[in-house]
Every structure is written in C-alpha cells, then in structure tokens.
Amino acid sequence: MAWPIEVAALDVAAVASGRRGAHPAIVCAFPPGLRATIHNVSVSLNAQQYSSYTPATPEDVLWWPPTTVPLDVYPAPIQSSISPSSGPVDGGTVVRVSGANLGGGHNYTCRFGDGRPQPEFTNNSRSYLPALDIPALQGVHAPSRRADEAVVVDETAVVCVSPRRSLATCGVEGHETDSEYRAPSESVSCTPHPNLTAPLAVAPNGQDYTDGDETSYATDGRSGALRRFGFVHYATPILSGLSPATGPAAGETLVTVSGLHLHSGSDYRCDFGSVGGAPSRRDDRIVNATLDWSSKDGVVRCFAPPLPELESRASSFQLSLNGQQFHNASAVAFARYASPHVASISPGLGPTAGGTNVTLAAPAIGVLRGGSHYVCRFRDAD
C-alpha cells in the first residue's frame, strides 16, 4: 500500500502552535483527503529510511528503535454563530462560538481579527485589523478565567474571551519620489472608528481556523451590514443621565438612558439594583432594554422593575450593551419612592380660563417626596 508522503523541512527554531518555545523540528503539511481517524506519522532524513521502519527479522533491527507519532485527523469544523456578538474594547467578554465538529481538538484557539499577513504597499494604501489569537478557556467556569484562555464545551460549542482592542485601523502608505537622489518613503496612518468589527474564527488545533464570511471592519451601528462571525468591539459606554431618575418602588417606570457610545450593542440590559458599583447579578433587578435612534446619538430605554425592598432608597444604575458586561463610570443612580397618594386639593375649583394655583396634599408627611420631575395631570371626571 502506498502511504502519502509530503516534502518536509528542518526548522531549527520551530514553534508548535505558539504554546512552546522555539526548538529544532521537522515541519511538514499533511495532505488533504486523509480519513478522519488517527494516523501514524514518521520522518526520514534521506527520503528513504523512515523512523517507523519494520525489520524483516530480529537480526535486521537497526541501532535506533522504530518510532511514530499519532496524528488525529478530525472532520472539518463548521462555525454557525457567536454569542454575544459584541463587547467593550477593554476585552474580557466571554464569547460562545457554536457550530458542528468542534470537539476532538487539543489546542483550541479563537482568532479575533484578520488572519492575513500585512499587505505590501507601493503607491497606494490599505488598512487592516491585525489578528489576535486567543487560546480557548480551560475549565467549565468560563467567566472566572483570564482573557488568554479558552475551552471546548462539547462537539457544538467553544468558549473564549475577547482581547483588548484599539478602535483604529492602521495602514502603510507608500510615496513615490520625483528625484533620483531621494528614496521612496512610507508613512503609517491610523483611522479612528466608533467601533470595529473583527472576524472571529476557531481552530481546534491552534492553527487551522474555521472559515467565515468576510466581515465589514467599521460600522456606524445602524447599517445592519455586519455579517455572521463578526465580533464588534465598541467603545466603553459613558452614561450622562436617566430621565426620569426616580420612580415608584412598584416599578413600570419607562427610563431613558442618555450618554456616549451607546450604539453597537447586541443585547441591551438595565441593572436597577447594583450595589457598590458592582452589577447585582439578580434577575429581578436586571431587565431587557432597547436602543432608540430617534435622537442624534441614540438613547436606551427600559422599564424599571418592581423593587419594594428598595423603597425610599437610591441605587446605582448600570447598563450593558452585550448582556454580560455592565457600565456606569459616572455613578448615575435611580431612586425609588412610595406609591404617590393625594388626599386633598385646595382650592377645589377654578375658572375655565385657567391659571389657578392648586395645592395637592398627601395624607402623611413624606408621601410625595423623592420625585425628580413633578407634573399634574387634569382629566375629565366623566
């Protein structure tokens, strides 16, 4: 039987998937078409005698022992989705990559960015987003791991942590010269973006990555031009205020969140019960939210949940753009008060021309305190 043979080369400073220091080794690429099973690999230094030789008789044994190493060939992995599909530029987002044939690896790595090498430049310019290869999380409790680890969950999912990014793409531009005494020159220019979208792919062996659709690197958050497998790195949100900033402890207050960098999210959440600046991590205090582009910079809207235990108290408010990482560096707070109740009005009548100042009183002191935006509504009694 003819076994596949591939040309190899001696590399005196080989690096195995980036996990081991440089060392001498023979490097070769195994051929396509091998069955998805374990294959024994041997080497030859003269294209004739292999490390896996089989002696015809015991007397034919050479001075070196026969050796092979196992190569586990797996079916081509298929990547179908990522969740969440966005995270802050500070990194640390735990991302789940789903698909098929993702099990059976031993050196899982997630690639955030363009895996192509930096292009050559003549008299034109191009920008690129360098790739960052992040090993997959080791262990079940992915959120507690570092941003340089990764884990395979099962045959259908791999988990990794997004890296820190800069919101700029850089390129090299070549400049021709009109003088024979002046050499051509190059310059580097960087373009800032409100966010960047990095192609995200997975390699079960730290080298061969799943193929994904090409992804737009820059977006304004509205175009909807993002294609699958693109992970959006967005600027850290900065909250400037809530309107209204108060509501009854019974909940149902529609709160508008304003600030900077509120776009480019994928799973908006409001946390109305964070303590000491940390997310509450409680389902009864975290609610879904929506991004509203009706204003120039966009605002986020959500309904405050009922929290009777926090009546007459203010708690820190936090916002998440990806359902995982919450932000509020400005210490914006939301206060709760007892359900309003009025007992009397004076005077109780006035002309249709309007303009009469009326005073509404509560049955007890303090019942009407704690608000942020007082208004009166006049409705027909019929």
DOLO-351739 format. One record per residue (C-alpha): y, x, z; residue number from 1. Coordinates in steps of 0.02 Angstrom, whole numbers, plus 50000, padded with zeros to 5 digits. Layout:
! DOLO-351739
y_x_z_num
Y_X_Z_NUM
...
***
This chain:
! DOLO-351739
y_x_z_num
50000_50000_50000_1
50172_50066_49954_2
50290_50065_50102_3
50478_50053_50072_4
50563_50224_50076_5
50751_50247_50093_6
50858_50403_50074_7
50920_50468_50242_8
51042_50599_50303_9
51061_50710_50456_10
51212_50664_50561_11
51249_50796_50693_12
51368_50677_50784_13
51289_50506_50763_14
51348_50361_50869_15
51224_50219_50899_16
51321_50054_50892_17
51460_50128_50995_18
51356_50124_51154_19
51305_50307_51166_20
51393_50472_51149_21
51383_50573_50988_22
51214_50656_50961_23
51112_50730_50815_24
51009_50598_50725_25
50940_50546_50556_26
51032_50397_50484_27
50969_50279_50350_28
50991_50097_50300_29
50834_49993_50294_30
50804_49900_50129_31
50834_49714_50104_32
50688_49595_50091_33
50589_49651_50243_34
50496_49512_50333_35
50570_49452_50497_36
50448_49544_50610_37
50427_49714_50693_38
50412_49864_50576_39
50364_50042_50623_40
50489_50172_50562_41
50453_50356_50537_42
50551_50501_50462_43
50519_50650_50351_44
50621_50809_50341_45
50549_50859_50171_46
50518_50689_50087_47
50331_50720_50103_48
50263_50737_50278_49
50310_50598_50398_50
50316_50592_50586_51
50189_50450_50577_52
50054_50547_50485_53
49875_50489_50513_54
49748_50632_50522_55
49589_50608_50419_56
49482_50691_50553_57
49518_50752_50730_58
49523_50929_50662_59
49669_50882_50547_60
49787_50846_50691_61
49948_50944_50669_62
50043_51027_50809_63
50162_50879_50830_64
50100_50708_50890_65
50114_50559_50770_66
50270_50456_50813_67
50354_50298_50753_68
50490_50186_50823_69
50489_49995_50813_70
50622_49904_50712_71
50636_49717_50747_72
50699_49630_50590_73
50772_49458_50629_74
50820_49312_50516_75
50999_49312_50455_76
51108_49237_50594_77
51213_49084_50549_78
51379_49052_50634_79
51442_48872_50638_80
51580_48853_50768_81
51679_48934_50909_82
51746_48854_51069_83
51883_48868_51121_84
51963_48920_50958_85
52121_48989_51037_86
52180_49094_51184_87
52330_49192_51250_88
52371_49366_51185_89
52333_49435_51358_90
52149_49404_51318_91
52015_49351_51440_92
51965_49189_51353_93
51778_49156_51367_94
51726_49105_51191_95
51562_49022_51145_96
51502_49058_50968_97
51372_48931_50909_98
51253_48935_50763_99
51072_48973_50722_100
50959_49127_50729_101
51070_49208_50861_102
50928_49256_50977_103
50816_49409_50973_104
50956_49538_50974_105
50982_49680_51097_106
51161_49737_51073_107
51268_49582_51048_108
51446_49613_50992_109
51590_49497_50944_110
51716_49557_50817_111
51894_49491_50831_112
51993_49539_50676_113
51972_49609_50503_114
51822_49723_50489_115
51881_49801_50327_116
51950_49979_50336_117
52135_50008_50323_118
52180_49998_50137_119
52253_50139_50036_120
52438_50119_49990_121
52533_50180_49838_122
52697_50095_49796_123
52651_49925_49870_124
52623_49865_50047_125
52492_49757_50134_126
52467_49703_50312_127
52303_49695_50406_128
52236_49645_50575_129
52125_49785_50643_130
51955_49733_50708_131
51913_49742_50892_132
51726_49747_50925_133
51689_49672_51096_134
51514_49686_51171_135
51441_49518_51224_136
51436_49458_51406_137
51289_49514_51513_138
51241_49378_51635_139
51250_49190_51650_140
51417_49177_51741_141
51522_49222_51591_142
51695_49179_51664_143
51675_49311_51800_144
51639_49453_51680_145
51753_49583_51605_146
51833_49574_51434_147
51720_49713_51368_148
51553_49623_51390_149
51452_49483_51304_150
51289_49379_51322_151
51169_49281_51214_152
51144_49109_51290_153
50998_49058_51180_154
50949_49052_50996_155
51103_48946_50959_156
51247_49025_51056_157
51329_49190_51104_158
51470_49208_51232_159
51606_49341_51227_160
51780_49372_51297_161
51934_49384_51188_162
52029_49551_51191_163
52214_49582_51221_164
52315_49574_51061_165
52487_49613_50993_166
52571_49471_50898_167
52614_49579_50748_168
52531_49638_50590_169
52573_49812_50529_170
52562_49890_50358_171
52597_50054_50273_172
52715_50057_50125_173
52716_50198_50000_174
52881_50258_49924_175
52889_50347_49757_176
53014_50488_49731_177
53131_50519_49587_178
53141_50705_49620_179
53012_50839_49585_180
53071_50928_49743_181
53041_50779_49857_182
52865_50722_49901_183
52819_50536_49906_184
52837_50461_50078_185
52758_50321_50179_186
52826_50207_50313_187
52747_50086_50436_188
52822_49913_50457_189
52767_49777_50577_190
52796_49590_50562_191
52801_49485_50721_192
52718_49313_50720_193
52721_49164_50838_194
52532_49181_50838_195
52394_49273_50746_196
52225_49210_50688_197
52084_49336_50692_198
51919_49309_50602_199
51782_49301_50733_200
51603_49355_50695_201
51448_49401_50795_202
51323_49543_50773_203
51157_49534_50869_204
51137_49722_50843_205
51317_49781_50863_206
51333_49819_50678_207
51287_49680_50555_208
51408_49536_50580_209
51389_49354_50532_210
51488_49313_50376_211
51628_49186_50400_212
51759_49109_50289_213
51916_49210_50259_214
52048_49159_50384_215
52236_49149_50374_216
52310_49280_50490_217
52475_49192_50526_218
52516_49010_50552_219
52656_48906_50623_220
52534_48794_50715_221
52567_48641_50605_222
52499_48683_50434_223
52318_48649_50476_224
52272_48795_50362_225
52156_48875_50490_226
51980_48892_50428_227
51824_48897_50536_228
51782_49054_50636_229
51966_49094_50657_230
52019_49129_50837_231
52205_49100_50868_232
52293_49224_50982_233
52451_49137_51045_234
52599_49196_51147_235
52592_49158_51332_236
52672_48986_51360_237
52833_48981_51462_238
52869_48814_51546_239
53051_48763_51569_240
53035_48591_51646_241
52949_48424_51670_242
53025_48254_51631_243
53013_48162_51743_244
52975_48290_51878_245
52919_48157_52002_246
52806_48006_52004_247
52713_47889_52120_248
52556_47953_52203_249
52465_47810_52117_250
52483_47907_51953_251
52507_47846_51773_252
52675_47935_51752_253
52696_47997_51572_254
52759_48176_51594_255
52841_48276_51455_256
52820_48465_51469_257
52950_48573_51382_258
52958_48760_51357_259
52922_48902_51236_260
52762_48947_51142_261
52681_48778_51170_262
52607_48767_50995_263
52447_48844_50925_264
52336_48772_51062_265
52165_48693_51032_266
52129_48597_51194_267
52282_48545_51295_268
52262_48508_51482_269
52384_48474_51625_270
52344_48526_51804_271
52443_48424_51930_272
52365_48492_52087_273
52365_48681_52081_274
52386_48768_52247_275
52470_48936_52273_276
52495_48960_52086_277
52307_48954_52050_278
52226_48815_51946_279
52149_48679_52053_280
51986_48680_51955_281
51967_48498_52008_282
51926_48365_51880_283
52028_48235_51973_284
52186_48341_51956_285
52165_48402_51776_286
52198_48281_51633_287
52198_48291_51443_288
52364_48317_51354_289
52433_48308_51178_290
52557_48413_51079_291
52705_48314_51011_292
52802_48392_50866_293
52940_48260_50868_294
53058_48386_50948_295
53111_48550_50868_296
52998_48666_50968_297
52866_48538_51014_298
52827_48466_51186_299
52667_48423_51276_300
52637_48251_51353_301
52511_48197_51483_302
52487_48061_51614_303
52491_48110_51797_304
52327_48065_51886_305
52320_47964_52048_306
52327_48084_52196_307
52360_47983_52355_308
52319_48132_52466_309
52472_48222_52396_310
52596_48081_52430_311
52770_48142_52478_312
52722_48318_52426_313
52760_48432_52280_314
52626_48538_52199_315
52631_48671_52067_316
52605_48612_51889_317
52508_48713_51761_318
52473_48694_51576_319
52325_48753_51472_320
52326_48767_51283_321
52139_48801_51269_322
52063_48700_51411_323
52023_48859_51506_324
52172_48970_51548_325
52321_48890_51637_326
52501_48949_51638_327
52660_48921_51739_328
52757_49080_51772_329
52915_48978_51806_330
52840_48886_51956_331
52878_48714_51883_332
52824_48582_52009_333
52783_48397_52009_334
52824_48293_52164_335
52745_48129_52219_336
52818_47986_52319_337
52754_47824_52392_338
52749_47675_52276_339
52927_47605_52267_340
52963_47439_52351_341
53129_47345_52366_342
53163_47209_52495_343
53342_47153_52463_344
53488_47158_52340_345
53673_47142_52381_346
53766_47057_52307_347
53635_46944_52234_348
53742_46877_52093_349
53875_46931_51966_350
53964_46878_51806_351
53889_46895_51632_352
54025_47021_51592_353
53926_47146_51698_354
53995_47294_51792_355
53948_47230_51965_356
53878_47366_52077_357
53723_47302_52165_358
53633_47387_52309_359
53445_47379_52322_360
53370_47416_52492_361
53194_47460_52545_362
53102_47382_52692_363
53091_47552_52779_364
53188_47715_52780_365
53123_47844_52657_366
53027_47725_52544_367
53147_47751_52398_368
53171_47938_52422_369
53092_48079_52324_370
53137_48025_52148_371
53209_48130_52008_372
53280_48004_51884_373
53340_47841_51961_374
53365_47688_51849_375
53375_47500_51871_376
53294_47377_51751_377
53362_47199_51730_378
53240_47073_51659_379
53246_46884_51640_380
53154_46796_51780_381
53087_46664_51659_382
***
